[in-house]
Amino acid sequence: MPTTIGNVRLDDEARPTAYTADYDWRGSVFKGSLLLLLGLGMTVILVTVLKRNDRAVAGSS
């Protein structure tokens, strides 16, 4: 039998799974939401810059 690891428990279901003692999901949801918003913001900025650059190239021709 493996040794005990601090702050980890095993679920006693058919397929045991190890869980940590920290069950707080809010931090992970906040970080994921922040990354999603950052990615969407960067996409909007990139599309805006590329459209401006395309207009400037088309106007100089």
C-alpha positions in Angstrom: 0.0 0.0 0.0 1.4 3.5 -0.9 2.3 5.9 1.9 -0.1 8.7 2.9 0.3 12.0 1.2 -0.6 15.1 3.2 -3.8 17.0 2.3 -4.9 14.3 -0.2 -7.9 11.9 0.2 -9.1 9.0 -1.9 -12.6 8.7 -3.1 -14.0 5.2 -2.3 -15.9 4.7 -5.5 -15.4 1.9 -8.1 -12.6 3.9 -9.7 -10.8 5.6 -6.8 -9.6 9.2 -7.5 -7.3 11.3 -5.4 -8.5 14.7 -4.3 -6.7 17.5 -2.5 -8.0 19.1 0.6 -8.5 22.4 -1.3 -12.0 22.2 -2.9 -12.2 25.9 -3.8 -13.2 26.2 -7.5 -13.6 30.0 -7.5 -9.9 30.7 -8.1 -9.7 28.4 -11.1 -12.9 29.9 -12.6 -11.6 33.4 -12.1 -8.3 32.6 -13.8 -10.0 30.9 -16.7 -12.4 33.8 -17.2 -9.6 36.3 -17.0 -7.6 34.3 -19.6 -10.7 34.0 -21.9 -11.3 37.8 -21.7 -7.6 38.5 -22.3 -7.6 36.3 -25.4 -10.8 37.9 -26.8 -9.4 41.3 -26.1 -6.2 40.5 -27.9 -8.1 39.1 -30.8 -10.2 42.3 -31.1 -7.0 44.4 -31.0 -5.3 42.3 -33.6 -8.2 42.4 -36.0 -8.6 46.2 -35.6 -4.9 46.7 -36.3 -4.9 44.5 -39.3 -8.0 46.2 -40.7 -6.4 49.6 -40.3 -3.2 48.4 -41.9 -5.2 46.9 -44.8 -7.0 50.2 -45.4 -3.7 52.1 -45.3 -2.1 49.8 -47.8 -5.2 49.9 -50.1 -5.3 53.7 -49.8 -1.7 54.2 -50.8 -2.0 52.1 -54.0 
